[in-house]
Amino acid sequence: MFSNYLIGLREGLEASLVVCILIAYLVKTGNKDKLAPLWLGVGLAAALSLAFGAGLEFGTQELTFKAQEAIGGTLSIVAVGLVTWMVFWMKRTARHLKTELHGKLDAALAMGTGALVATAFLAVGREGLETSLFVWRSVHAAGDGAGPLIGVLLGIGSSILLGWLFYRGALKINLSKFFTWTGAMLVVVAAGVLAYGVHDLQEADFLPGLTTKAFDISSAIPPDSWYGTLLKGTLNFQPDPTVLQVIVWALYLVPVLALFLAQAPGNRTKPKAEPKPEPEPSGS
């Protein structure tokens, strides 16, 4: 449940911040009459994201087991790729996001109402589609039951509240550090989703090799125990993964997490100052 809460919080907060920046700029520039087209674009983006998630959930139920596993495994890999790109992109552009959105909004205001709707739709829609895909795979990886979905909804609800508090000026946090820490945790969650996707592809006979169990600690950590459920819900932990799952998990997690943390703002090495040239001796 925690991993799904984190996904909802992180992804939802990005969308909330985008909406807050757009609203604040329209109000500040005296364009309150343009708020309705802005909200229309946001609403259309939210509707598209919900429809996409519903299509993923209900559109695969009539397929055969192997077809479901093949689609689920493939979408797991796509979701991990999108989330990995997103956490690196947000860390790189967080400081300039406000300026970038202001520029796009100025261009949209000059072009008319339709452009404003499209700007809001595109700004929020990208986040929404990524969230729908990753949440769908993460919820399935965490297992059946309402817990994972409740976690996602609580995370989205928290992000909306935080966005409103940011807009009202009642809450200030270091967004750079926030996105760094939550990004690192999302990388860990994504590694579990990737391993789960490999398991799906193996079940569909798409990846027949290395199907031997790497280890089996089900007796020590029963999947139906409270701590087994906790580990699965937070880290997508599996007590009996295959050799290929472990290899893929490690090959993704170790380099991606190391690269992400190495590029964190606090870990960037400052360029060394060039030594000042010594004055040339004056001629006699």
Backbone bond lengths (Angstrom), bond angles and torsions (degrees), N, CA, C in turn:
res aa  C-N    CA-C-N  psi(-1)  N-CA   C-N-CA  omega(-1)  CA-C   N-CA-C  phi
1 M - - - 1.469 - - 1.525 111.02 -
2 F 1.344 116.71 -36.41 1.460 119.61 -178.38 1.525 111.12 -63.75
3 S 1.346 116.11 -43.01 1.465 118.31 -178.73 1.519 111.08 -61.66
4 N 1.327 117.02 -38.86 1.462 120.64 178.90 1.528 111.72 -71.61
5 Y 1.337 116.82 -34.35 1.469 120.41 173.43 1.530 109.64 -61.97
6 L 1.340 115.97 -43.29 1.459 120.53 -179.93 1.521 111.12 -61.57
7 I 1.337 116.39 -42.51 1.469 120.41 179.06 1.531 110.26 -61.71
8 G 1.338 116.04 -48.27 1.458 119.54 179.51 1.519 112.56 -61.92
9 L 1.351 116.31 -40.15 1.463 120.72 -179.86 1.515 111.39 -67.18
10 R 1.314 116.14 -49.52 1.466 120.48 -175.81 1.526 111.74 -65.67
11 E 1.332 115.75 -52.07 1.463 119.49 -177.96 1.529 111.04 -67.28
12 G 1.332 116.07 -41.47 1.456 120.00 -179.84 1.515 112.50 -65.30
13 L 1.337 116.65 -36.84 1.458 119.62 -179.18 1.520 111.07 -67.84
14 E 1.317 117.18 -36.48 1.465 119.23 176.44 1.527 110.54 -59.96
15 A 1.338 115.96 -46.61 1.464 119.92 178.98 1.526 110.84 -64.58
16 S 1.332 116.80 -40.55 1.467 120.76 -179.82 1.520 111.23 -63.13
17 L 1.332 116.96 -41.97 1.458 120.45 179.44 1.527 111.25 -64.84
18 V 1.320 116.16 -39.22 1.469 119.94 177.93 1.525 109.99 -61.22
19 V 1.329 116.82 -46.45 1.472 120.72 -179.94 1.523 110.39 -63.36
20 C 1.338 117.16 -43.09 1.470 120.27 -179.60 1.522 111.51 -62.19
21 I 1.331 116.79 -41.72 1.467 120.45 179.07 1.522 110.86 -62.83
22 L 1.328 116.62 -43.32 1.464 120.51 179.97 1.527 111.44 -64.95
23 I 1.336 116.89 -44.85 1.470 120.59 -179.61 1.521 110.82 -63.80
24 A 1.335 115.98 -47.40 1.462 120.13 -177.64 1.524 111.00 -60.35
25 Y 1.334 117.07 -38.06 1.465 119.81 -178.57 1.526 110.87 -69.46
26 L 1.328 117.21 -40.55 1.462 119.58 177.66 1.522 111.17 -63.16
27 V 1.323 116.80 -42.48 1.464 120.68 179.61 1.530 110.11 -65.46
28 K 1.315 116.61 -43.76 1.463 121.28 -177.07 1.519 112.03 -65.32
29 T 1.335 116.94 -34.41 1.467 120.57 -177.80 1.532 112.67 -91.59
30 G 1.341 116.68 9.71 1.455 120.01 177.53 1.509 114.52 73.97
31 N 1.314 117.63 31.42 1.464 121.88 -179.68 1.528 111.54 -116.69
32 K 1.337 115.13 44.32 1.460 118.84 -179.94 1.532 112.12 -61.60
33 D 1.331 115.97 -27.27 1.466 118.84 179.32 1.523 112.62 -68.59
34 K 1.339 116.94 -10.63 1.459 121.28 179.18 1.530 112.39 -95.00
35 L 1.322 116.90 3.57 1.465 119.42 -178.71 1.527 111.73 -67.87
36 A 1.355 116.76 -33.66 1.468 119.56 -178.80 1.535 111.60 -62.12
37 P 1.356 119.65 -47.69 1.468 118.95 175.87 1.524 112.99 -61.90
38 L 1.335 115.72 -34.22 1.462 119.44 177.83 1.528 110.88 -62.15
39 W 1.335 116.10 -48.22 1.461 120.36 179.71 1.526 111.42 -66.38
40 L 1.314 116.85 -29.95 1.461 119.86 176.17 1.525 110.23 -63.94
41 G 1.328 116.16 -44.65 1.455 120.02 177.75 1.521 112.31 -62.97
42 V 1.338 116.54 -40.79 1.468 121.05 177.82 1.523 110.52 -63.92
43 G 1.346 116.19 -43.48 1.461 120.20 -179.83 1.526 112.41 -63.93
44 L 1.339 116.42 -40.95 1.467 120.07 177.96 1.533 110.97 -64.22
45 A 1.332 116.67 -38.28 1.464 120.34 178.41 1.524 111.10 -65.50
46 A 1.335 116.22 -42.15 1.465 120.48 178.30 1.528 110.97 -64.24
47 A 1.355 116.41 -41.94 1.467 120.41 178.92 1.525 111.05 -63.27
48 L 1.344 117.05 -41.47 1.462 120.57 178.59 1.521 110.88 -63.06
49 S 1.320 117.18 -40.82 1.462 120.94 -179.67 1.522 111.16 -64.62
50 L 1.335 116.23 -42.77 1.469 119.90 178.23 1.523 111.04 -65.27
51 A 1.336 116.30 -41.63 1.464 119.65 179.32 1.524 110.77 -64.70
52 F 1.316 117.16 -38.26 1.460 121.30 178.20 1.521 110.61 -63.94
53 G 1.346 116.43 -45.45 1.459 120.03 178.07 1.518 112.35 -63.05
54 A 1.330 116.68 -41.19 1.468 120.49 178.47 1.520 110.83 -65.17
55 G 1.325 116.43 -38.44 1.457 119.83 178.38 1.524 111.81 -63.62
56 L 1.340 116.17 -39.54 1.458 119.59 177.30 1.530 111.19 -64.52
57 E 1.317 116.37 -41.65 1.467 120.47 -175.73 1.521 112.60 -72.36
58 F 1.315 116.57 -48.61 1.467 119.72 -173.24 1.531 112.79 -93.33
59 G 1.317 117.24 -20.56 1.456 119.16 -177.26 1.519 113.92 -75.65
60 T 1.337 116.73 -15.56 1.463 119.86 -178.21 1.524 113.15 -104.25
61 Q 1.328 117.66 -1.99 1.464 119.73 -173.91 1.523 113.16 -70.32
62 E 1.326 118.54 -26.85 1.460 121.41 -178.05 1.519 113.17 -89.33
63 L 1.328 117.24 -1.03 1.457 120.15 -178.93 1.524 110.64 -81.63
64 T 1.321 115.84 164.00 1.457 120.21 176.23 1.525 109.76 -68.33
65 F 1.330 115.73 164.83 1.467 120.32 -178.04 1.520 111.16 -58.84
66 K 1.330 117.33 -47.18 1.460 119.57 -177.96 1.527 111.81 -66.45
67 A 1.317 116.78 -35.02 1.463 119.66 177.74 1.524 110.69 -66.91
68 Q 1.333 116.89 -41.55 1.460 120.92 176.84 1.522 110.78 -61.05
69 E 1.341 116.27 -44.08 1.462 119.81 -179.57 1.530 111.11 -66.06
70 A 1.320 117.03 -38.95 1.465 120.44 179.52 1.525 111.27 -64.73
71 I 1.341 116.24 -45.15 1.466 120.19 179.33 1.523 110.48 -66.52
72 G 1.339 115.79 -43.93 1.458 119.36 -179.80 1.516 112.20 -62.65
73 G 1.325 117.70 -42.67 1.451 120.30 179.39 1.520 112.20 -66.07
74 T 1.330 116.50 -41.22 1.465 120.21 179.21 1.527 111.02 -64.42
75 L 1.338 116.29 -44.08 1.465 119.45 -179.91 1.523 111.64 -68.83
76 S 1.332 117.82 -27.61 1.463 120.55 174.55 1.519 110.50 -61.25
77 I 1.331 115.69 -44.76 1.465 119.96 -179.87 1.527 110.20 -65.91
78 V 1.332 116.77 -41.92 1.471 120.35 177.89 1.531 110.37 -62.15
79 A 1.343 116.40 -44.13 1.466 120.81 -179.19 1.522 111.00 -62.36
80 V 1.318 117.52 -42.91 1.464 120.70 179.20 1.519 110.25 -63.85
81 G 1.329 117.15 -40.79 1.462 120.20 177.63 1.521 112.41 -61.41
82 L 1.334 116.52 -43.54 1.466 120.41 179.79 1.520 111.90 -66.33
83 V 1.330 116.70 -43.26 1.468 120.30 -179.15 1.531 110.48 -66.68
84 T 1.325 116.74 -40.06 1.469 119.82 178.38 1.523 110.37 -61.66
85 W 1.339 115.98 -45.42 1.467 119.39 177.42 1.521 110.68 -61.97
86 M 1.334 116.57 -39.26 1.459 120.96 -176.07 1.522 111.76 -65.68
87 V 1.340 118.52 -44.34 1.468 119.71 -176.17 1.527 110.69 -67.56
88 F 1.338 116.90 -36.09 1.465 119.36 176.96 1.528 110.55 -71.08
89 W 1.338 116.55 -39.74 1.469 120.05 -179.75 1.525 111.23 -65.08
90 M 1.329 116.61 -43.51 1.456 119.51 -178.44 1.523 111.21 -65.82
91 K 1.326 116.71 -39.49 1.461 119.05 179.60 1.526 111.01 -65.23
92 R 1.333 115.98 -34.24 1.458 120.44 -177.89 1.526 112.30 -77.79
93 T 1.336 117.69 -33.15 1.468 120.65 -171.94 1.523 113.92 -110.39
94 A 1.332 118.14 0.94 1.467 120.04 -175.44 1.524 111.90 -56.65
95 R 1.335 116.38 -40.26 1.461 119.52 -177.43 1.524 112.48 -68.71
96 H 1.346 116.38 -27.51 1.462 119.57 -175.64 1.530 112.41 -106.98
97 L 1.347 117.04 6.70 1.458 120.31 -176.09 1.529 111.17 -61.64
98 K 1.315 116.58 -42.71 1.460 120.78 -177.49 1.528 111.30 -61.55
99 T 1.323 116.70 -46.78 1.461 121.07 179.97 1.524 111.07 -63.60
100 E 1.329 116.06 -40.95 1.465 120.47 -179.43 1.530 111.05 -64.11
101 L 1.329 117.18 -43.46 1.462 120.63 179.86 1.523 111.45 -67.10
102 H 1.333 116.40 -37.97 1.465 119.62 178.16 1.527 110.90 -61.37
103 G 1.340 116.30 -41.07 1.457 119.92 179.08 1.522 111.90 -63.23
104 K 1.349 116.27 -42.92 1.465 119.85 179.21 1.520 110.87 -66.51
105 L 1.337 116.87 -35.42 1.460 120.38 -179.30 1.524 111.11 -70.49
106 D 1.318 117.06 -38.44 1.470 119.95 176.89 1.526 110.47 -61.08
107 A 1.319 116.20 -42.92 1.466 120.00 179.17 1.525 110.96 -64.95
108 A 1.341 117.18 -39.56 1.461 121.03 179.86 1.522 111.22 -67.10
109 L 1.329 117.43 -39.88 1.460 121.03 179.48 1.530 110.55 -63.58
110 A 1.323 115.93 -35.56 1.458 119.46 179.88 1.532 111.71 -71.56
111 M 1.331 116.98 -27.68 1.464 121.10 -176.77 1.524 112.96 -87.88
112 G 1.343 118.05 -26.53 1.451 119.26 177.73 1.516 113.76 127.75
113 T 1.340 115.37 -177.97 1.464 121.96 -174.11 1.524 112.26 -62.65
114 G 1.341 116.78 -43.12 1.460 120.19 -178.81 1.511 112.41 -59.79
115 A 1.314 116.66 -39.63 1.459 120.63 179.03 1.520 111.25 -67.00
116 L 1.331 116.81 -34.65 1.456 120.64 178.47 1.529 110.87 -66.69
117 V 1.344 115.60 -42.64 1.471 120.02 176.74 1.527 109.79 -60.60
118 A 1.340 115.90 -44.55 1.466 120.27 -178.49 1.523 111.54 -65.02
119 T 1.337 117.27 -38.18 1.466 120.70 179.81 1.521 111.15 -63.12
120 A 1.342 116.50 -46.74 1.464 120.45 178.64 1.527 110.78 -65.03
121 F 1.330 116.01 -39.96 1.462 120.59 -179.42 1.525 111.03 -62.86
122 L 1.321 117.02 -45.82 1.461 120.48 -177.85 1.529 111.52 -70.75
123 A 1.345 116.41 -37.94 1.459 119.91 -178.17 1.525 111.66 -64.69
124 V 1.334 116.86 -38.85 1.462 121.38 -177.33 1.529 111.22 -92.75
125 G 1.324 117.04 -32.64 1.459 120.68 -175.66 1.509 113.73 -62.58
126 R 1.320 117.42 -38.50 1.465 120.02 179.33 1.523 111.01 -60.50
127 E 1.340 115.33 -45.36 1.463 119.58 177.95 1.528 110.53 -62.67
128 G 1.339 116.02 -41.10 1.459 119.91 -176.41 1.516 112.78 -65.70
129 L 1.341 117.56 -42.35 1.461 120.63 -179.85 1.528 111.18 -66.67
130 E 1.324 116.78 -41.54 1.460 120.50 176.58 1.524 110.63 -60.87
131 T 1.335 115.48 -43.54 1.456 119.77 -179.20 1.518 111.22 -63.96
132 S 1.335 117.33 -44.26 1.465 120.79 -178.91 1.520 111.24 -59.77
133 L 1.329 116.10 -45.54 1.463 120.05 -177.85 1.521 111.54 -66.38
134 F 1.332 116.55 -47.49 1.465 119.55 -176.62 1.523 111.25 -69.44
135 V 1.330 116.86 -38.26 1.462 120.18 178.11 1.528 110.22 -64.16
136 W 1.326 116.74 -42.19 1.469 120.15 -179.51 1.522 111.19 -59.58
137 R 1.324 116.33 -45.35 1.465 119.18 -179.89 1.522 111.43 -70.98
138 S 1.340 117.20 -39.21 1.460 119.66 -179.21 1.520 111.81 -66.84
139 V 1.332 117.21 -38.97 1.463 120.92 178.56 1.527 110.08 -64.25
140 H 1.328 117.55 -41.86 1.459 120.26 178.72 1.521 111.15 -68.01
141 A 1.335 116.61 -36.37 1.460 119.62 178.88 1.525 111.38 -67.85
142 A 1.333 116.63 -33.15 1.466 120.26 -179.20 1.517 112.12 -75.06
143 G 1.332 118.01 -15.26 1.461 120.82 177.90 1.508 111.83 107.12
144 D 1.337 114.62 177.31 1.452 120.62 -178.72 1.521 110.50 -75.56
145 G 1.309 114.83 170.55 1.455 120.02 179.63 1.513 111.12 109.10
146 A 1.332 114.96 167.74 1.462 120.14 -175.74 1.518 112.70 -87.71
147 G 1.340 118.30 -11.87 1.460 121.05 -176.01 1.509 114.34 -55.83
148 P 1.347 119.48 -52.16 1.470 119.77 -179.32 1.521 113.25 -59.67
149 L 1.343 116.86 -41.82 1.462 119.85 -179.77 1.524 111.09 -67.03
150 I 1.329 116.65 -39.05 1.470 120.19 176.45 1.526 110.04 -61.68
151 G 1.345 116.23 -40.73 1.459 119.81 178.00 1.515 112.21 -59.51
152 V 1.335 116.58 -43.15 1.466 121.02 178.70 1.523 110.89 -62.40
153 L 1.336 116.47 -46.92 1.466 120.37 -178.57 1.528 111.47 -63.70
154 L 1.333 116.78 -39.09 1.466 119.99 177.38 1.528 110.43 -65.23
155 G 1.333 116.40 -38.79 1.459 119.46 178.40 1.520 111.92 -65.13
156 I 1.329 116.94 -43.44 1.465 120.37 178.24 1.523 110.72 -64.94
157 G 1.338 116.13 -41.93 1.465 119.72 177.43 1.521 111.73 -60.77
158 S 1.338 116.69 -41.67 1.464 120.78 178.19 1.525 110.81 -63.98
159 S 1.336 116.53 -39.18 1.465 119.76 -179.47 1.528 111.40 -66.01
160 I 1.325 116.87 -37.42 1.469 120.06 177.60 1.524 110.49 -64.96
161 L 1.338 116.14 -43.06 1.465 120.44 177.98 1.521 111.13 -62.40
162 L 1.331 117.39 -44.72 1.460 121.16 179.58 1.529 110.49 -63.93
163 G 1.324 116.88 -40.70 1.456 120.00 178.20 1.519 111.55 -61.43
164 W 1.321 116.68 -41.22 1.465 120.02 178.60 1.529 111.02 -65.72
165 L 1.336 116.59 -39.50 1.465 120.40 178.91 1.524 110.70 -66.49
166 F 1.341 117.58 -38.47 1.461 120.32 175.86 1.523 110.23 -61.34
167 Y 1.319 116.19 -43.98 1.460 120.86 -177.67 1.532 110.84 -64.01
168 R 1.320 115.76 -39.76 1.467 119.69 -179.99 1.524 112.44 -77.84
169 G 1.314 117.60 -8.25 1.456 120.84 -178.85 1.507 113.64 77.86
170 A 1.334 117.64 14.57 1.465 120.77 -177.24 1.522 112.32 -87.85
171 L 1.339 117.06 -8.98 1.459 119.71 -176.68 1.519 108.59 -142.43
172 K 1.321 115.01 132.49 1.454 120.95 177.33 1.523 108.97 -135.66
173 I 1.325 115.74 123.51 1.453 120.54 175.73 1.523 108.05 -134.23
174 N 1.320 115.30 163.58 1.450 120.67 177.33 1.526 108.36 -77.86
175 L 1.327 116.34 99.15 1.459 120.50 -175.63 1.521 111.77 -64.87
176 S 1.336 117.33 -31.52 1.454 119.74 179.59 1.527 110.64 -62.17
177 K 1.338 116.43 -46.03 1.461 120.39 178.42 1.521 110.89 -68.61
178 F 1.339 116.33 -37.94 1.467 119.64 -179.83 1.518 110.95 -60.40
179 F 1.330 116.57 -48.48 1.454 119.88 -178.28 1.527 111.45 -70.65
180 T 1.332 117.69 -26.54 1.463 119.65 176.79 1.520 110.82 -68.58
181 W 1.336 117.24 -49.15 1.464 120.62 -177.56 1.525 111.58 -69.32
182 T 1.321 117.24 -44.41 1.467 118.66 179.34 1.525 110.68 -68.48
183 G 1.339 116.58 -32.47 1.453 119.58 176.44 1.520 111.63 -64.01
184 A 1.337 116.53 -42.04 1.459 120.30 178.15 1.529 110.79 -62.65
185 M 1.334 116.82 -41.03 1.466 119.41 178.82 1.526 111.08 -67.56
186 L 1.336 116.85 -35.17 1.460 119.64 178.12 1.528 111.77 -67.12
187 V 1.323 116.82 -32.65 1.458 119.93 176.43 1.531 109.84 -62.43
188 V 1.345 116.60 -41.07 1.468 120.54 177.93 1.528 110.12 -64.00
189 V 1.337 116.63 -43.65 1.467 120.21 178.02 1.527 110.28 -62.94
190 A 1.341 116.45 -41.80 1.461 120.51 -179.40 1.519 111.37 -62.87
191 A 1.325 117.63 -34.80 1.467 120.41 177.71 1.523 110.14 -62.04
192 G 1.339 116.94 -40.31 1.461 119.87 177.21 1.520 112.25 -66.45
193 V 1.335 116.56 -40.06 1.469 120.52 178.08 1.527 110.39 -64.65
194 L 1.329 116.58 -38.71 1.456 120.30 178.36 1.531 110.65 -63.66
195 A 1.327 117.21 -44.61 1.465 120.52 177.95 1.521 110.95 -62.65
196 Y 1.325 116.55 -38.18 1.465 120.51 177.51 1.530 110.47 -65.56
197 G 1.334 116.62 -37.24 1.458 120.25 177.54 1.520 111.94 -65.32
198 V 1.329 116.42 -38.99 1.468 120.46 176.11 1.522 110.07 -62.00
199 H 1.341 116.21 -40.56 1.472 120.39 177.03 1.527 110.70 -60.12
200 D 1.336 116.88 -42.10 1.466 120.42 178.19 1.527 111.27 -61.79
201 L 1.329 116.77 -43.93 1.463 120.36 -179.50 1.524 111.64 -67.03
202 Q 1.318 116.54 -32.02 1.461 119.27 175.21 1.529 110.77 -69.93
203 E 1.338 116.72 -37.57 1.459 120.04 176.67 1.529 111.08 -64.77
204 A 1.324 116.82 -29.83 1.465 121.34 179.12 1.518 112.53 -86.94
205 D 1.345 116.77 3.52 1.470 123.01 -179.19 1.514 112.74 65.31
206 F 1.350 117.23 23.16 1.454 121.19 175.16 1.525 111.11 -82.65
207 L 1.335 116.28 -27.30 1.459 122.35 179.20 1.522 107.83 -127.51
208 P 1.322 117.33 80.59 1.468 119.54 -173.40 1.524 114.40 -75.41
209 G 1.330 117.95 -16.83 1.458 119.77 -175.65 1.516 113.73 -81.93
210 L 1.328 115.95 158.60 1.466 123.54 174.82 1.527 112.18 54.42
211 T 1.318 116.02 44.84 1.471 120.59 -179.77 1.529 112.40 -89.50
212 T 1.331 117.51 -3.42 1.462 120.91 177.43 1.521 109.50 -64.76
213 K 1.305 116.78 142.27 1.458 120.96 179.00 1.526 110.15 -66.29
214 A 1.296 116.61 128.81 1.461 120.58 177.12 1.522 110.50 -68.96
215 F 1.318 115.96 -38.47 1.459 123.46 175.34 1.514 107.73 -164.62
216 D 1.301 115.99 166.57 1.465 121.21 178.36 1.520 108.51 -144.39
217 I 1.312 115.98 103.69 1.467 121.35 -179.77 1.531 110.03 -113.82
218 S 1.333 115.27 31.33 1.466 119.59 -179.56 1.522 111.79 -61.79
219 S 1.331 116.54 -30.54 1.463 119.01 179.74 1.525 111.27 -71.17
220 A 1.330 116.66 -33.33 1.469 120.35 178.86 1.529 111.56 -82.21
221 I 1.339 116.12 -36.77 1.475 121.17 179.29 1.523 107.30 -127.09
222 P 1.333 118.22 81.38 1.472 120.28 179.32 1.526 110.92 -60.50
223 P 1.342 118.08 133.73 1.467 120.27 -178.65 1.520 113.59 -59.52
224 D 1.355 117.20 -27.48 1.462 119.43 -177.91 1.516 112.94 -92.98
225 S 1.342 118.29 3.48 1.465 121.13 176.80 1.522 109.50 -78.43
226 W 1.327 116.88 165.46 1.459 119.59 -177.95 1.531 111.05 -66.48
227 Y 1.356 116.79 -37.46 1.456 118.85 -179.81 1.529 111.20 -77.89
228 G 1.339 117.59 -29.98 1.461 119.66 173.61 1.512 111.13 -66.58
229 T 1.329 115.39 -42.13 1.471 120.19 177.22 1.520 110.97 -64.61
230 L 1.346 116.58 -38.79 1.458 120.81 179.33 1.523 111.20 -64.08
231 L 1.346 116.43 -45.26 1.458 120.01 179.74 1.527 111.47 -64.99
232 K 1.315 116.17 -39.21 1.466 119.26 179.20 1.520 110.95 -68.53
233 G 1.334 116.49 -38.95 1.459 120.01 -178.48 1.509 113.30 -71.65
234 T 1.349 117.79 -29.08 1.459 120.39 -177.49 1.522 113.14 -96.23
235 L 1.326 117.48 -38.12 1.461 121.25 -174.47 1.524 113.46 -120.26
236 N 1.351 117.77 4.87 1.463 121.69 -174.11 1.532 110.78 55.82
237 F 1.324 115.16 37.12 1.465 121.01 -176.93 1.523 110.89 -68.98
238 Q 1.338 115.54 138.53 1.467 122.55 177.05 1.524 107.82 -125.39
239 P 1.333 119.25 124.05 1.467 120.61 -175.34 1.522 114.28 -74.32
240 D 1.336 118.44 -13.91 1.464 120.40 -177.97 1.525 111.65 -135.95
241 P 1.339 118.62 61.85 1.469 120.43 -177.98 1.519 111.25 -75.51
242 T 1.313 115.13 160.29 1.461 120.02 174.66 1.530 109.54 -81.78
243 V 1.332 114.82 168.12 1.462 119.53 179.30 1.526 110.65 -60.92
244 L 1.326 117.36 -41.41 1.462 120.75 -178.97 1.528 111.23 -65.50
245 Q 1.318 117.76 -38.12 1.458 120.36 177.38 1.518 111.66 -60.01
246 V 1.316 116.73 -45.57 1.465 120.95 -179.29 1.522 110.91 -64.86
247 I 1.341 116.28 -41.86 1.468 119.54 179.99 1.528 110.91 -63.34
248 V 1.338 117.01 -47.22 1.464 120.87 -179.59 1.522 110.73 -64.25
249 W 1.321 117.43 -42.77 1.471 121.96 178.37 1.520 111.08 -56.77
250 A 1.344 116.62 -48.23 1.462 120.85 -177.88 1.526 111.75 -69.29
251 L 1.343 116.86 -41.36 1.462 120.52 -178.51 1.526 111.85 -66.25
252 Y 1.319 117.30 -25.60 1.466 120.30 176.26 1.531 110.86 -85.90
253 L 1.329 116.46 -53.05 1.464 120.68 -170.03 1.528 112.83 -63.73
254 V 1.320 117.25 -49.68 1.467 119.99 -172.15 1.530 112.15 -62.50
255 P 1.347 120.20 -55.35 1.470 118.11 -178.45 1.521 114.09 -69.53
256 V 1.339 117.33 -38.60 1.471 119.35 -177.43 1.529 110.38 -67.16
257 L 1.329 117.22 -45.07 1.463 119.65 179.94 1.524 111.23 -66.05
258 A 1.328 116.67 -39.81 1.465 119.75 178.53 1.522 111.11 -63.37
259 L 1.333 116.54 -43.64 1.467 120.17 179.28 1.517 111.15 -65.66
260 F 1.339 116.31 -40.76 1.460 120.12 -178.97 1.526 111.06 -63.69
261 L 1.332 117.45 -46.53 1.458 120.94 -178.73 1.524 111.53 -71.07
262 A 1.331 116.86 -31.34 1.466 119.68 178.56 1.516 111.50 -66.44
263 Q 1.339 116.43 -28.62 1.460 120.88 -179.95 1.520 112.54 -93.14
264 A 1.344 117.53 4.17 1.460 120.40 178.79 1.515 109.74 -62.65
265 P 1.355 117.25 147.72 1.464 120.49 -175.64 1.512 113.79 -53.15
266 G 1.344 117.13 -38.98 1.463 119.97 -176.96 1.504 113.89 -75.94
267 N 1.348 116.87 -12.30 1.458 120.48 -176.66 1.516 113.16 -105.85
268 R 1.299 117.02 4.11 1.453 119.13 -179.54 1.521 109.23 -77.01
269 T 1.302 115.22 129.75 1.456 119.17 -179.66 1.519 109.53 -79.78
270 K 1.315 115.82 134.38 1.451 120.53 179.68 1.526 109.89 -77.37
271 P 1.315 116.87 139.06 1.466 118.15 179.36 1.519 110.95 -63.59
272 K 1.325 114.84 139.36 1.459 118.81 -179.27 1.523 109.81 -71.35
273 A 1.319 114.46 140.32 1.458 119.37 179.22 1.523 109.31 -70.98
274 E 1.311 116.16 135.92 1.455 119.56 178.90 1.524 109.39 -71.17
275 P 1.343 116.76 138.46 1.471 118.94 179.99 1.521 111.22 -64.21
276 K 1.302 114.21 140.04 1.459 118.61 179.26 1.523 109.90 -70.75
277 P 1.328 116.33 136.31 1.480 117.92 179.85 1.520 110.97 -65.81
278 E 1.320 115.53 138.36 1.467 120.15 178.57 1.517 109.77 -72.62
279 P 1.302 116.19 139.93 1.476 118.71 -179.55 1.511 110.80 -62.20
280 E 1.315 115.51 138.81 1.464 119.58 178.63 1.541 109.80 -71.99
281 P 1.298 116.16 140.64 1.479 118.06 179.16 1.515 110.91 -64.78
282 S 1.295 115.22 136.45 1.463 118.84 179.64 1.516 110.82 -74.71
283 G 1.289 115.59 142.03 1.469 119.16 -178.98 1.505 111.43 -71.30
284 S 1.326 117.57 149.00 1.461 120.80 -179.77 1.524 110.00 -87.38
